[in-house]
Amino acid sequence: MPPKRSYDDPCGVARALDVVGERWALLVVRELLLGPKRFGALSSGLPGMSQNVLSQRLRELSEAGIVRRRTFGPPTSSHGYELTERGRELEPILHALARWGSRIPVGSAAELSTDALMLALQTTFDPRAAGTLRARLELRIGDDRFRAEIGSGRFGISRGSAGRADAILTTGAATLRALVFGERTIADVVARGDLRIEGDRRVAARFTRCFPRPAAVRSSAAAPPAGEPRPPRSLPAPRWPEP
């Protein structure tokens, strides 16, 4: 295995990147933000990453004290991975990166992993859109269960059942993504059987309107949309006759 590269720079940013700057490293952390996962679940959330590279990143993150192995208890005994206390300190950093990156135009046709979608909900939640809504919902996405709570202009989400929920939404990650970001309507996804709602449908509908898609920042070199006037082209400086 080649030696790990270093920026050899005493700046704190460079030292942080020496630890988590390798390709895929922060995405592994992203997949563990809401709780521990088995290796197979981690691999499923990162389909573009080979299992060999995943093993290597987990080893590096473990050596850096960011990730640790843990044993899952009965009914079956198996191993998985979770963030350490130091690893959890990366959560606000990932939230800030997600907010910053959400304004970059999407250039990939790939689907979001379930945990990436949960991060997107956290970082696009708009208290103004939520208004006075106070509710607890359970999101059932495949085999995953998430408890989502909105109240006092705040949004929280965690892995696990919500217990007594105002509404339960059973759907897929792609459908929920399209629903909350305005690409599809509740009426459409319910009619097509892509979403099942148990409980208060009005709460479910209001929940899906709390996550407006951030406006994309257009590159200064990009052409303006049709109908928008183009900025005037700069003219060359006039050349005055020689005296």
Steps between C-alpha positions, in 0.01 A plus 500: 500500500649839404569738789219742578559840348535808718478870421799557731340830603459605866168680429204347684307462174786305345539282810127424493518409133792268575249301708168528310603640161543167322238421237181349654609560861242767584228306320571202725456735796175629344359147490566460875360832624165350601640192665707184453489284190623162389755486222240385247269793580790742466589352164138527382496870589817560297440299181778675307762391753665161477497284811880498504512879513226502765705261714804722458314818595345333803845387608644851457209665680529248783872571535418873514251444782198607292331160452499187714374147459211386714321175556127477440322288755230232476318354322807482275852594597683699234735792465444850372640851524406817682640848551706573807446818702774662291333378184170657606675836517498488119118519488467882492781512244313259273179698549680819395652326197159361403339845521778652293492219246121500470520823299725344237299379198446123510721332241435137588209274408578265791253462785571622852567233758241487776737659753606766250132585456455532876797740504337697217182533706699630796685759295207628289241526779340846498339614829292755310349225287428292812326791674314379809515133408575269794508136403677168528522280194647163419669457164518140380744473213568140406623328815597832663289682757549867591338720761442855373384777733405858422421762765590856598658555161739209541540167324663189639543154354641181644512135408231284655125474543304811599270312738177700507519699177260753352567353157695210353637526147604178325682558174836481322787745522459615138128565547549692826773708338274589206213576737675733745687687226186569300550268204189294580182553701352294780190435291714360219723274709208366705293433188789310343558295814847650562403639842282369782389739774367386835363755743443869437533573128502875561807465721668288232421761234633787712813302581586460132481878449764581763803436279521751212776426254776763530547728202799391295795733466578540134861525390591850388612346171168322440251636250193669656164325470289563192331838516751647743707782348866427454745734668657749261824389347798707599633709213868545430648824624505767229829558323579868477708633212865557572579871560 
